[in-house]
Amino acid sequence: MIHVSLDNLKPGMILAQPVRNHQGILLLEAGARISKKNIRIFKSWGISGASVKGKLTKAEGRAGDVEIKVEESIEIQLKEKFNDVLDDPVMVEIFNAACKQLMRDFQNSERENEHS
């Protein structure tokens, strides 16, 4: 499963997790195939991205491309969690620290997988 930003969602992708609006109302169930109409609805509800079936692999491009996708995914997921508090400078610092730590954790797990 990977988290894809709204700009990178494509018709035909399959949701790994349900998509809900900010009030918790279900917009599309997990397992559903995404259509152009779904993407327009997500935009109208302010959805920033969705988790889709699949995984990032180095076969998808250069290793740098994969790291950028992972970094974008981490940032999108954290923005959803920090959504209501990013106007506070202290929370912005915590958000940035969390992004950096999660990226380091991902890179460390990749190194461990390469050596096993």
C-alpha positions in Angstrom: 0.0 0.0 0.0 1.2 3.5 -0.9 -0.2 6.9 -0.2 -0.6 8.9 -3.4 -1.2 12.7 -3.5 -4.4 13.8 -5.2 -2.4 15.1 -8.2 -0.9 11.7 -8.7 -4.1 9.6 -8.4 -5.1 8.0 -11.6 -8.3 6.4 -12.8 -8.1 2.6 -12.4 -6.0 2.7 -9.1 -7.6 0.6 -6.4 -8.1 2.0 -2.9 -6.3 0.2 -0.1 -8.1 2.2 2.6 -11.5 4.0 2.5 -11.5 7.7 1.7 -13.4 9.9 4.2 -14.0 13.6 4.3 -12.9 15.7 7.2 -16.2 15.0 9.0 -15.6 11.3 8.7 -18.2 10.7 6.0 -17.3 7.8 3.6 -16.6 9.0 0.1 -15.3 5.7 -1.4 -14.8 2.3 0.1 -11.5 0.3 0.3 -11.2 -2.0 -2.7 -13.0 0.4 -5.1 -11.5 1.3 -8.4 -10.9 5.0 -8.7 -12.6 6.9 -11.5 -12.2 10.4 -12.9 -15.4 11.3 -11.1 -14.0 10.1 -7.8 -11.0 12.3 -8.2 -13.2 15.3 -8.9 -15.2 14.5 -5.8 -12.0 14.1 -3.7 -10.9 17.6 -4.9 -14.2 19.2 -4.0 -14.0 17.7 -0.5 -10.4 18.9 0.0 -8.9 15.4 0.1 -5.1 15.6 -0.3 -4.5 12.0 -1.3 -5.4 8.4 -0.8 -3.9 5.0 0.0 -3.9 2.7 -3.0 -2.9 -0.9 -3.5 0.7 -1.5 -4.6 4.1 -0.7 -3.2 7.0 1.4 -4.1 9.9 -0.4 -5.6 13.2 0.6 -7.1 12.0 -0.8 -10.4 9.6 2.1 -10.7 12.5 4.5 -11.4 15.7 5.6 -10.0 16.3 5.2 -6.3 16.0 9.0 -5.9 12.6 9.0 -7.5 11.4 6.3 -5.0 12.7 8.3 -2.1 10.9 11.4 -3.3 7.6 9.5 -3.6 8.1 8.1 -0.1 8.9 11.5 1.2 5.8 13.0 -0.4 3.7 10.2 1.0 5.1 10.7 4.5 4.4 14.5 4.2 0.9 14.0 3.0 0.0 11.5 5.7 1.4 13.8 8.4 -0.3 16.8 7.0 -3.6 15.0 7.4 -2.8 14.4 11.0 -1.5 17.9 11.7 -4.1 19.6 9.5 -5.7 21.7 12.2 -2.5 22.8 14.0 -0.1 23.9 11.3 -0.8 27.6 11.9 1.1 27.2 15.2 4.9 27.6 14.8 5.7 25.0 17.5 3.5 22.4 15.8 5.2 23.2 12.4 8.6 22.3 14.0 7.1 19.1 15.5 5.7 18.3 12.0 9.1 18.9 10.3 10.8 16.7 13.0 8.3 13.9 12.5 8.8 14.0 8.7 12.6 13.8 9.0 12.4 11.0 11.6 10.0 8.9 9.5 12.2 9.4 6.4 15.2 8.3 8.4 13.3 5.2 9.6 12.3 4.4 6.1 15.9 4.7 4.8 17.2 2.6 7.7 14.6 -0.2 7.0 15.6 -0.1 3.3 19.3 -0.6 4.2 18.4 -3.5 6.5 16.4 -5.1 3.7 19.3 -4.7 1.3 21.6 -6.5 3.7 19.3 -9.4 4.5 
